[in-house]
Amino acid sequence: MLKVENLSVAYGGVQAVRNISLEVREGEITALLGANGAGKSSTLAAIIGNVRPASGRLVFEGQDITGTRPETLVTRGIALIPEGARVFARQPVEQNLRLGAYTVRDEAVYKRRLEHVYTLFPRLLERREQLAGTMSGGERQMLAIGRALMSGPRLLLIDEPSLGLSPLLVEQVFDALAALNREEKLSVLLVEQNMAAALEVATQAYVMQSGAVALSGSAAELGASDEVRRAYLGM
């Protein structure tokens, strides 16, 4: 579904991503792992069009999308959930969800997607009139996922969903991602520092270090590797 070919990203004279290649296969969760500063978020920023790559190519469903603007990518089926569960804090939950559906012109489609999000996250239905900024961290992450789903994506990019959450809430968020993938065949590129949690839901994984891909393989293989467990999982 998505191919990243020899991608490099630079900010001024600093190279954040160095010649990386990866693939997200249709209907799978692919994890992009690594410590803070490894280049994971910069990779996502290039994919979604927030920064222009210094070099390399991005291909989505067979079409070159290198340098395509974010709003165009949303209409083509790619949605980003940014780090930190950023929501419109002064807007109610349901208005946040409506804003996620800004490309949807058919009211029936909007209502169908809204019902689907509320089924997936019943807590959002309970809080639909509550200001998003007054919700807990886990609830805001659910809202951020739900808002992205309102655009009807085929590929979901999600940046550090476990950041700042308790272990219980991390489990709930990852369970939701796994259910979306399993039941709807939604393709996901998951950027995460919590490697153990990410490897449990992913099919394929790439480990970044200092802007480059240090390891790659199936999630099962990486999770079982003594080298990975010692060097990257702290086990």
N, C-alpha and C positions, 0 to 999 in steps of 0.2 A: 504493500500500500504506500509506504513512504521509503524513499532511499535518500540517504545523506552521503554524498560522494566527495571525499577529500576536502571537507569543510574546514576553513580557517576563519577565525573572528579576531579582530584586533580593535583595541580602544586606544587611539593615539599611537604611541610606540610600544604598547604592551599587547602581546599576543595572548589572548585568553583561551583560544581553541586552536589546536595545531593539526591540521590535515587529518581529521577523523572521518571515518566511514561507518555507517550503521544502517540497519534495515528494521522497519516495523512491518511485520506480516499481517495481512488482513485477518481480523478476528482473534488476534492475540494481544496479550499484555507484554510489552517489552520494557525492561527496566534499564534506566541509565543511572548508574550508581557512582558514588565517590564522596570524598570529604568536601567540606565547604571550601570554595575556591578552586575546585578541580576543573571548572569550565562547563558544568552541566547546564546552569541557567543561561549562560551565553549561547549554548547550542540551541536551547529552546527559543531564545530571542531571535536567532537567525532563522529558524524554521518558520516562526509565526510572522516574520517580517518586521520586527521591531528594530533590528539592526541589519545592515547589509553585510553579507560575508565578504571578507578580504579575498577569498578564493573558494572554489568548490561549487557544487551544484546540488540542488534540492529537487527531488522528483516525487510528485504525489499522484498516484493512480496513473502513472505513465506520462504525466505532463510536467514540464519544467516550471517550478514556482519560485525559483530563485529571485529574491528582491520583490516579490508580490506583496502588496500592502495588506495589513492584517484584516481590514474590513472586507476585502475581496476574498481572502482565505476563509473567512467565516461563511460566506455565501457558498463556497465550494466544499464545505463540509469539515473544516478543521476548527476546533475550539480550544482555547487555552484557559486553564485555571491557574492564575499566577500564585507565586509563593505568598504565604501569609493570609490566605483566605480573604482577600480583599473584597469587600462588599460596599454597597452604597449605604453608609452607616445611618444617614438621616432619612432613609426611605424604608417603608415597611417591607416585610418579607415578600409579599406578593408583587409589589412594585419592582423589587429587585428581579424577580423572575420574569416579569413582563419586559423589563429592559433587556434581559437575555434573549428575548424573542423579537428583537427590533427588526430582524429581517423577515419575519413571518407576516404575511399580508392576509392570510385566511384565518378568520376568527375561530373557525371550527378546529383547525390544526392547532392554534394556540391553546384552546381549551383542552384538547386531547393531550397535549404535552404537559400542560399544567397538572392535569389529573394524574398523569404518569409520575411526575416528580413527587407529588403528594403521596402517591402509593409507595414510592421508593423510600421517601423520608417522611413518615407520618408526623414527626416532630415539627416539620415546616408547616404542615396543615394546621397544627395546634397554634403555631406562632404567626400565622399569616398576616395578622394586623400589627404585629410587634415591630418596632424599629430595629433594623438589622444590627445597629451598633450596640444594642443592649443585650444581644444574645451571647451565649458562651462560645468559646473558641471552637468546640466541636460542632455546634449548631451553625456557626458561620461557615465552617468548611463544608458542611452539608449544603448550605445555601449556595456557596460558590460552585459546587458540583451541579446542583440543580439548575442554576442560572445558565451554565454552559450547555446543559442538556436541552434547554429550551430552544437553542438554535438548530437542533436536529443534527448534531455532528456524526460523521462516520469515523473520525479520528479525534481522540481526546488527548490533549497534552496537559499534564498536571505536574506542577512544580512543588515539591516538598510538602505533600499533604499532611505528613505527621508532625510538622514543625509546631512546637509549643503545646502539643496535645498530650493528655494522659495516656498511658498504655491501653486503657479500656476504650477510649475514644479513637485511638489509632486503629484498634482492632475493628471498630464499627465502620470507620471510613474505608479501610481496606476490604472489609466484607462487602461493602456497597460496590466498590470498583469491581471486585471479582464477580458479583452478581450481574452487573451490567455487561461484563464481558461474556459471561456464561450464557445468560438468557437472551441478550440482544446482539451478541457477536460484535459488540463495540470494540474497535481497535484502540489501544491505549499506549502512549509513551509516557512512562512514569519516571520522573526524576526524583531521586530520594537519597537521603543520607542513611536512613534506617534500612541497612541492607538486608538484615534478617527478615524483616517484615515484607520488604519488596520481593525478595526471592521466593517467598511463600505463594505469592499470587501471580508472578510473572512466568512466562514461558521461556523467553530469551532474555539475556542480560549482558550489558556492557559496563565495565568498570573504568572510570576515568581517573587519571592522575596527572596533575600538572598540565592540563589542557589536551592530553592525548588519551587514546584508549589503551589501557594497560592489559586488560583481559576481556575476553568475550566468550560466550558459549551458552548452552542451555542453563536455565536457572537451577535445575536439579544438579547439573554437573558442578556449577560454581558453588552451590550451597554445600555440596559434599566434599569439595576440595579442601585438603588440610592447609594448603598454601593460602587460599582465600579466607578460611576460617581464622587463621592466625594473623594474617597481614591486614585484612579488611573488616572482619567481623569481630575481632578482639576476643576470639574464643580459643 
